[in-house]
Amino acid sequence: MLCSLDHLAPNMVRAGRMTGVEIRTWRRGRGWTREQLAVALRVSHNSIGRWERDQTQPLPSLRQALRHLMRTEGATDGAVSQD
């Protein structure tokens, strides 16, 4: 069962650092694959995976772009990615 994740984005927008769990939860809640998020941010899908595993953090400019997506991206269509 998919819960609404809209309440997470405002907290992540205010925070300076994003955890991998927050990024993955938001991405999956929108039904996006790592590849789709990577295309939107113009990075590799491997970068998305490293962020989600807390191995690295997005550069400040990419954090800003990701926050923008989180604020503007519409509601989930109910699909959840399995990657």
C-alpha positions as CSV (number, residue, x, y, z in Angstrom):
1,M,0.0,0.0,0.0
2,L,1.3,3.4,-1.0
3,C,1.1,6.2,1.6
4,S,1.0,9.9,0.7
5,L,4.5,11.3,0.8
6,D,3.6,14.9,0.1
7,H,4.3,15.8,3.7
8,L,8.0,14.9,3.3
9,A,8.9,17.4,0.6
10,P,8.5,20.6,2.7
11,N,10.7,19.2,5.4
12,M,13.4,18.2,2.9
13,V,13.2,21.6,1.2
14,R,14.0,23.3,4.5
15,A,16.8,21.0,5.5
16,G,20.3,21.6,4.1
17,R,21.2,17.9,3.8
18,M,19.0,15.3,2.3
19,T,19.2,11.7,3.4
20,G,19.2,8.8,0.9
21,V,16.0,7.5,2.4
22,E,14.3,10.8,1.9
23,I,15.4,11.0,-1.8
24,R,14.4,7.3,-2.5
25,T,11.1,7.7,-0.7
26,W,10.2,10.8,-2.6
27,R,11.3,9.2,-5.9
28,R,9.4,5.9,-5.4
29,G,6.3,7.8,-4.2
30,R,6.2,9.5,-7.5
31,G,6.7,6.2,-9.4
32,W,10.0,7.3,-10.9
33,T,12.9,5.1,-11.6
34,R,16.4,6.2,-10.8
35,E,17.0,6.7,-14.5
36,Q,14.0,9.0,-14.8
37,L,15.2,11.1,-11.9
38,A,18.7,11.1,-13.3
39,V,17.4,12.4,-16.7
40,A,15.5,15.2,-15.0
41,L,18.6,16.3,-13.1
42,R,21.1,15.6,-15.9
43,V,23.2,13.2,-13.8
44,S,23.8,9.4,-14.1
45,H,21.5,6.9,-12.6
46,N,24.6,5.7,-10.6
47,S,24.8,9.1,-9.0
48,I,21.1,8.7,-7.9
49,G,22.0,5.3,-6.4
50,R,25.0,6.7,-4.5
51,W,22.8,9.5,-3.1
52,E,20.1,7.0,-2.0
53,R,22.7,4.8,-0.3
54,D,24.2,7.9,1.5
55,Q,27.6,7.3,-0.2
56,T,27.7,10.8,-1.6
57,Q,25.6,14.0,-1.4
58,P,24.3,15.9,-4.4
59,L,26.3,19.1,-5.2
60,P,24.6,22.2,-3.9
61,S,23.2,23.1,-7.4
62,L,21.8,19.6,-7.8
63,R,20.2,19.8,-4.3
64,Q,18.6,23.0,-5.3
65,A,17.3,21.4,-8.6
66,L,16.0,18.3,-6.6
67,R,14.3,20.6,-4.1
68,H,12.6,22.4,-7.0
69,L,11.3,19.1,-8.4
70,M,10.1,18.1,-4.9
71,R,8.1,21.3,-4.6
72,T,6.7,21.3,-8.2
73,E,6.2,17.7,-9.1
74,G,2.6,16.6,-9.0
75,A,1.0,13.8,-7.0
76,T,1.9,10.2,-7.6
77,D,0.0,8.0,-10.0
78,G,0.1,5.1,-7.6
79,A,3.0,3.2,-9.3
80,V,6.0,2.4,-7.2
81,S,9.3,1.5,-8.8
82,Q,11.0,-1.7,-7.6
83,D,14.7,-0.6,-8.2
